[in-house]
Amino acid sequence: MDPKGRMKVPAVFLEDLAVYGDTFYVTSENGDRAYIYPMKEWVAIEEKLAKLPSHNQAKQKFLTRTSYYGAVVKMDSQGRLLLPQVLREQAEMKGEVDVMGKLTSLEVWNHARFAEHMKGNPITDDDWKVLNDLGI
């Protein structure tokens, strides 16, 4: 993460992201990490949410949080994305960050926070059962 709040997308993800174009939605549900969605994937989420009644509390909580932390961003010619300031501050995004591919999005963490998250969230026997049931 550079001092201006731009994150260089790791080269390993650039080719896969190129098929989506240069526009992304960056957001979070609780401010501890950032999710970077290609707009096509974010629109699919919004379409699913639109099917719920407007007064659905889970929908409203999700939309409130993802709107508060979220912004539409464009990738620049150097493969950088500007993360919203409120999200950068809440997630303590500065310096080294960890970026993981999550099938339809990227997940970005403050490096120290991610290390703590990994320690506190081991894969459990129940997790292994679910994965085993899927043949993984």
C-alpha positions in Angstrom: 0.0 0.0 0.0 1.6 3.3 -1.0 1.2 6.5 1.1 -1.6 7.7 -1.2 -3.7 4.7 -0.4 -3.2 2.8 -3.6 -2.7 -0.9 -3.6 -0.6 -2.6 -6.3 -2.5 -5.6 -7.4 -0.1 -8.6 -7.3 0.9 -9.7 -10.8 -0.5 -13.2 -10.2 -4.0 -11.7 -10.2 -3.7 -9.2 -13.0 -4.3 -11.6 -15.9 -7.5 -13.0 -14.3 -8.8 -9.6 -13.5 -8.1 -8.3 -17.0 -11.1 -10.1 -18.3 -13.3 -8.0 -16.1 -12.1 -4.6 -17.2 -10.7 -1.9 -15.0 -13.7 -1.0 -12.8 -14.1 -2.6 -9.3 -16.1 -2.2 -6.1 -14.0 -2.1 -3.0 -15.8 -2.6 0.3 -16.0 -4.5 3.6 -18.7 -5.8 5.8 -17.1 -4.7 9.1 -13.9 -2.8 8.3 -11.4 -5.3 9.3 -10.4 -6.2 5.7 -11.1 -5.1 2.2 -12.9 -7.0 -0.5 -12.2 -6.1 -4.2 -15.0 -7.2 -6.5 -15.0 -6.9 -10.3 -18.1 -4.9 -11.1 -19.7 -7.8 -12.8 -19.4 -9.8 -9.6 -20.6 -7.0 -7.4 -23.6 -6.4 -9.6 -24.5 -10.1 -9.3 -24.5 -9.7 -5.5 -26.7 -6.6 -5.8 -29.1 -8.5 -8.0 -29.5 -11.2 -5.3 -30.1 -8.6 -2.7 -32.7 -6.9 -4.8 -34.8 -10.0 -4.5 -35.2 -9.5 -0.8 -37.8 -7.2 0.6 -36.5 -3.7 1.2 -37.2 -4.0 4.9 -35.2 -7.2 5.4 -32.8 -6.4 8.2 -29.9 -8.5 7.1 -30.1 -6.8 3.6 -30.2 -3.4 5.2 -27.2 -4.1 7.5 -25.2 -5.5 4.7 -26.0 -2.6 2.4 -25.3 0.0 5.0 -21.9 -1.4 5.8 -20.8 -2.1 2.3 -21.9 1.4 1.2 -20.2 3.0 4.1 -16.9 1.3 3.4 -17.4 1.0 -0.3 -16.5 2.8 -3.5 -16.3 2.2 -7.2 -12.6 2.4 -8.2 -10.7 2.1 -11.5 -7.4 0.3 -11.8 -4.7 2.6 -13.1 -2.3 1.7 -15.9 0.2 0.5 -13.3 -2.2 -2.0 -11.8 -3.1 0.0 -8.7 -6.4 0.5 -7.0 -7.2 3.3 -4.6 -8.9 1.9 -1.4 -11.5 4.2 0.2 -10.0 6.3 3.0 -12.5 5.2 5.6 -11.8 1.6 4.9 -8.0 2.1 4.9 -8.2 3.8 8.2 -10.5 1.2 9.8 -8.6 -1.8 8.5 -5.2 -0.1 9.2 -4.1 -0.6 5.6 -0.7 0.9 5.2 2.6 -0.5 4.2 2.6 -4.3 3.7 -0.7 -5.9 3.1 -1.7 -9.5 2.3 -3.8 -10.2 -0.8 -5.7 -13.4 -1.3 -7.8 -14.6 -4.2 -11.3 -15.7 -3.1 -12.8 -17.1 -6.4 -14.8 -14.0 -7.4 -13.0 -11.3 -5.4 -9.7 -10.4 -3.7 -9.4 -10.1 0.0 -6.9 -7.6 1.4 -5.7 -7.5 5.0 -3.2 -5.5 7.1 -0.3 -7.9 7.4 -0.2 -8.0 11.2 -4.0 -8.4 11.5 -4.0 -11.2 9.1 -1.4 -13.1 11.0 -3.5 -12.8 14.1 -6.6 -13.8 12.2 -4.9 -17.0 11.0 -3.8 -17.9 14.5 -7.3 -17.4 15.9 -9.1 -19.2 13.1 -7.7 -22.7 12.6 -9.4 -25.2 10.3 -11.5 -27.3 12.6 -12.6 -30.9 12.4 -16.1 -29.7 11.3 -14.4 -27.6 8.5 -12.5 -30.7 7.3 -15.8 -32.6 7.3 -17.5 -30.1 5.1 -14.5 -30.0 2.7 -14.3 -33.8 2.7 -18.0 -34.0 1.9 -17.3 -31.8 -1.2 -14.5 -34.1 -2.2 -11.7 -31.6 -1.4 
